[in-house]
Amino acid sequence: MEIRGERECQDCGTRWSYYETGSVSCPECGSLHSVGVDDDRKLHTTQSVEFDLTEARERFETEPEDEALQSVAETVRAYQRKRGFVDAGALRDLDDEYLVAGELRHVADLVDRSFDASDDEEWYLLRLLQGDTKGRPEPADVPVSLREARGLAAADAVREYRRDLRDWLDANGVEPDRATTQVFASLDERAKRLRALEGDVPPREADALVEALREVVAYVRDGDEVALSRAQDRLTDD
């Protein structure tokens, strides 16, 4: 939604940025009586949120695994509910942290439904629980039994990003050209296919979808024509 970012408390006069706090309540006195004081409304779809897995990791040491896995899923869902991709009018990248979060949620679900998780599956789960501090795992590192988690995370991320991207284009009066429209259609169709397959595709295919999205964004936001060409190539490669 398009909102005024600068707010003023009507009780104590404190001013703050909604873009930073994500709240209309006064950070000083807690009052809900505040008004927007700037004239410039900007599209804003995200909140200030930290992807903190500390508690989730600790629960693996103190609780039964099924309860710990449920905690992981809840932590990720709470994080993703607050995450968007337009910050005070600026279109953000689809970052690895968001992708790791989505993959972790699906991996936790798969491991929770497994009667006897393998050592590789347990290792990969613990690897994702580090957040993105060690970088996103390479496609070759994904156990075959968990590859659908990678695929579903990619499809989910593309769907959510495309929603914000459409709003951003509308807010800025940008009409995609024919080549971009074709890439968008291919992205949406690939993501739809991934969900229909329940994510069960080679991890490199899932990653190619993410990279194609990032590259077409580099074109519509930054005018990088070479990136558009790379996106088209990725989506035509079988």
N, C-alpha and C positions, 0 to 999 in steps of 0.2 A: 504494500500500500504506500501511497505518497503521503508523507507526514512532514510537519515542521520539526526540525531537530532540536532547536533551542527552546527550552522550557523555563518558566519562572513560577516558583511557588507563591501562591496568593496569601499564604499564612506568614512565611518568614522571609520571602524575597529572594531565596537562593535560586541561582540559575545553574542549569546543567544541560548536558547533551543527551537527548533520548537515544541517539545513535550509539552512545557509549554504554548506557545503563540498560536500555531496552525497557524502561519503566517510566510511567507518568507520576509515580510517587516520589516525593522530595527525598533526596539522599541525605539531607541534613536533619529534617524533623519528621519525615515519614508521611506528611500530609498528602492526600490525594487531590487536593485543590491546586491544580497547576494549569497554566495556559501556554500555548505555543506563542513565542514572541518574534519569530523571524517570518518574513514574508515568503521565503523560498521553500516550497514543498519538494521533497525528494523521495524517490522510490527507495524503500528500505525493507528488506525481507529477512534480515538476520538479527540475531541478538549476540551480545557479548557472552560467550560461553567457552569454558575450558574443557578439553577432552581429557579428563582426569580419571585414570583407571587404577589409581592407588588402592582404593577400597576394594575394588573388584579383585585385584591381585591378592590382597590380604585374605579375602574370603576363601581363596583356594587353599590356604594354609590352616584355616580354622573351621571350615564348614564342609558338609558333604558336597561332593562335586556337583550333583544336580542343583542344589541350592546356589552354589557359587556360579554355575552357568546361567541360572535365571537372573542373578544379580548383574552379570555381564550384559545380558540382553536388555535389562531395564536401564542400565547406565547408558548404553549406546542409543536406545530409543529416546531417552531424555535429551541427550546431546543433539541428535539429529532433528528432533522437533524444533529446536531453537536455531538450527543452522539454516541459513539461506545463502544466496550468492550475489545479492545486491546490497552494498553497504553505503548508505547516504548517497545514493545515486550512482555509485561506481560499481561496475560489474567485476566481481572477483573471479579468480580462477577456480576450476574444479580441483581442489587440492588433495594431496595424498592422505592427509589426516581424515578427511571425510570418507575417502575410499576405504581406508583401513577400518574405520568404524563400521561401515556397512558390511565389509567382509567378515569382521569379527562377529557381528550379530548373527550372520548366517552360519558361520563355523560353529559358534556356540550351540545353535539350534541342532545342527547335524550331530555334533558330539553328544549332546544331551539325548538325542533319539537313538544313539548307537548303544548296543548292548555291551560292547567291549571295544572301546576306542584303542586303536593301534598306537604304538610309540610315535610313529610319524604324525599321526593326527594330534596327539597330545603335545608334541613338540611344536607343531605349527600353531596350535591354539595359544600356547605360551608365548610364541614369537609375536603374534598379533597383540597379545596383552601388553606388550611394551609400547603400544601406540605406534607413532611413526618415528620414534627416537632412533631407530636403526634403519630407517628407510623402509619403503614398502617392499615386501618380499618379491623376488623375481618370479616370473611365471614357472620356471623350472623347479622352483622350491615348493610349489603347491602340490600336496599329495593328490593322487588321482581321485581318491574317495571324497575329497573336499573341493574339487574343481567347480562344482555347481555353486558353491558359496562365492567364488570369485566372479562367476558369470552373473549371478543374481545381484551382487553388489554393484557391478558395472551397469546393469540394466536399470536398477533403481536410481543410481546416481545420475545417469543420463536423463531419465524421466524427470527427476526433480530439478535438475539444472535447466532443462529445456523450458520448464514452466516459468522459472524466473527470467530466463533469457527472453522469452516472448514478451513478458511484462516490461523488461528493460528496453527492448526494441520499440514497443508501443510508446513508452514514456518519453523516449528520445526522438520519436517521429521517424524512425529508421524503417525503410521499406527494403527488405532483403532483395538482392538481385536474383536473377534466374538461377545462376550457378549455386548461390547460397541456399536458395529454396530447395534445390534438388538434393544438396547435401543434408539439409535438415530432414527431408523426407526419408532419405536413406538411413539416417541416424535413428529416427523414430521407428522405422520398420525393423531395423536390426535389433533395437532394444526390445521391441514387441516380440520378435522371434526368440530372443534370449529368454524372456520370461515364459514363453510357451514351452520352451525346452527345459524349464526349471533351472536355467543356468548351466546346463550340462554340455559345455563346449570346451575346447582347449583353452587354457588360460590366456594364451597369446591372442586368441580371437577376441576374448573379452577385453583385453588391454587395448587392442587395436580400435575398438569402439570408443573407449575413453580418449585415446590419443586423437582420433578423428574429431571428436567434440572439441577438445582443447585447441586443435588447429583451426577449425572453422571460427571459433571464438576469437582467435588471434587475428583473423581476417576482418570480422565484422566490427571488432572493437579497435583494432590497431592498424587495419589496412594492410596486413601482411599477405600479399597475393601468393607468395611461395607456400605459405601455410595452408591456404585454401587448396592449392594443387596437391599438397601432401594428403590432406583430408580426403580429397576425391580418390586418390590412389589407394588409400587404406580401405575405402568402402567398396572399391571395385575388385580388390584382390580377393580371391577365393582361398 
